[in-house]
Amino acid sequence: MRKYFGTDGIRGTANTAPMTPEIAMRVGMAAGRHFVRGDHRHRVVIGKDTRLSGYMFEPALTAGFIAVGMDVILAGPMPTPAVAMLTKSLRADLGVMLSASHNPYCDNGIKLFGPDGYKLSDEVELEIERRMENGLDKYLAKPKDLGRAKRLDDVEGRYIEFAKSTVPPGLTFDGLKVVIDCANGAAYKVAPTVLWELGADVVPVGVTPNGFNINDGCGSTAPEFMCEQVVAHGADLGIALDGDADRLLVADENGQLIDGDQLMALIATSWANRQCLKGNGLVATVMSNLGLERYVETLGLTLARTQVGDRYVVEHMRANGFNLGGEQSGHIVLNDFTTTGDGLIAALQILSVLISRGKVASEVCHLFDPYPQLLENVRFNGRDPLQDNRVKEAIRDAECALGKSGRLVIRKSGTEPLIRVMAEGEDEAQIKQIVRSICAVVHTAA
């Protein structure tokens, strides 16, 4: 059992365990010591989003890394995928992103990347936890071996040029009007700049962070705002990122929302036609719609599924030779370019398809009719409701009722004390009845 790490690093309410300055410093010391190997000067890159608490956690982590002899490179507010990219580019031993992604400002989190730019495995995270709990004093560097810290100049420019390099040479977005909602988060400077430099007419929103307004009524967790802005400005496309810009949702010219499943279908189709799709398919999680699976089968492609969490998608991609994967929520991983989900780079691929086909988004981005799907959450305290026999029986009954015409996914959230209940199938009324009945039993057992 892991004490601190969930499905995407460590996350919680700022100044409440596990997200306290003390624990952050211990993470720095333990993770730093784990990656101190050899006699070279060791480096760690630290980025953050725009939450107020980032000013507290950044120096706490810095102190922990310096104490075990690691040099710290401070990137400031930057997207999570930019930190992963910089970790590789700077030949650093470790990368850290301070963010709670799509959560409100009062939360924060710590995401760790290895020297290859990929998120750490469960095994490495468990080893870091073991070090945190077993005498950190023995890892302290001698005074002459302490690390140093410095800010990285032109960090935004490095990522901007990297993002632009993922677009086919010579292609511009001239003539496209694009709304970009940065959720008052980490991409508030770089995302509008990339689109503008590639020729788009940019309407930036969610670009005035104040430490409190990240994901507040904007971004991919409140896409209605972006959809409204698309219609109000007569834009060709809307893009909504989340707080750390590792995922996106899109709206067509009519303000109709396009989720991650449709976006993955579009990229898979485009790449398959260009013969650059690897693995003869793509990787998604158990939460992706059955309609996506049926659609890719019509193309002669396969859909591999993993447990929820973009790092599990990435692990399957790497192990099985895929270059496209993601989640319905908008985490899209294009590992020809990136080592983790990157909302901006995924958006550039979508815009490239629009330009190359010369059609409006509503004609290009809606590739399949999703099966009726319903997801509801039940909050719990204390013991796991999924171990209750009443819940197990309700799940068995639902699976029998669905048969082969649908799917049922019941799981604990990796970041919050929630049981997530999802069902999908051909009969919408049946799906609603199944989800509500299971939620009622879970609520009783919680």
Secondary structure, DSSP 4 states (H G I P E B T S, - for coil): --SS-BTTBEEEETTBTTBSHHHHHHHHHHHHHHH--SSSPEEEEEEE-S-TTHHHHHHHHHHHHHHTTEEEEEEEE--HHHHHHHHHHTT-SEEEEE--TTS-TTEEEEEEE-TTSSBPPHHHHHHHHHHHHS-GGGGPPPGGG---EEEPTTHHHHHHHHHHTTSPTT---TT-EEEEE-TTSTTTTHHHHHHHHTT-EEEEES----SS-TTSS-STTSHHHHHHHHHHHT-SEEEEE-TTSS-EEEE-TT--EE-HHHHHHHHHHHHHHTT---TTEEEEETTS-HHHHHHHHHTT-EEEEE-SSHHHHHHHHHHHT-SEEE-TTS-EEETTT-SS--HHHHHHHHHHHHHHHT--HHHHS--SPPPPEEEEEEE--SS-GGGSHHHHHHHHHHHHHHTTSEEEEEEE-SSSSEEEEEEEES-HHHHHHHHHHHHHHHHHH-
